[in-house]
């Protein structure tokens, strides 16, 4: 099971009420034998500690479901770009990553500039930093900040 490196090190996260409802529905779904069960349990913990807000007051640079994000793997220094999706919406190219993956569960609710670290089941350390929220489906990224309003 992914385990945060330290509870004190977990950054504050923000989740819109609409995402929270949908995520609560998928969290209990995996059976214990499902490899995603450990990630689902971690995601449930993240949802429990999240600040939950109405979509209309959601800060514009928060990683939500269907947000497109640029991030850095803090262990390898590799930069990636992906869209956070629900299970079953993933793609083979890795551009759409499930929230029930360790990377997806780590990124949901983070804001630009925030980092999170956790231990893998084998005891290794993983870490990610949100570099930029390129698109957020709640439409708060717009002309005033130079970001696109429409889906890429």
C-alpha positions, 0 to 999 in steps of 0.5 A: 500500500502506498504510505505517505512518507510522513503525515506531517509532510502531506500538503493541504489538498482541495477537492470540489464537491462534485469530484468528492461525490464521484470519488467516494463512489469508486473508492470502495469498489476494488476487491482486496485481491485487486492491485488497486485496493491499496491505492483506493485505501490511500485515496480514501484517506486523502479524501478524508483530509481534503478541504472540500469546496463548491466548484464555483469557489475552487482555486484555479490551479488545483488538480481536479478530475479531468485536469491536465497537469504538468508534473515532476517526478522528484526521484528521477527529475523527469517531467510528465504531462497527463490528464487525471481520469476515473478508472476505465478512462485511462489510455495506453499512451499514459496521457490519461492516468487513473486516480486509482494509480499511485500517481493519480491518487498523489496528484488529486487535490494538489495545487501548482507548486505543491509536492507530495512524498510517499513510500511504495509497497517495497519501501522505496520513496516516491515524490511528485511536484505539480508544475502547472495545471494546464487545464481544469474542467471547472473553467477557472483558467481563462484569459485573465491568466493567459490560460485556455478556456476550452479543452485542449 
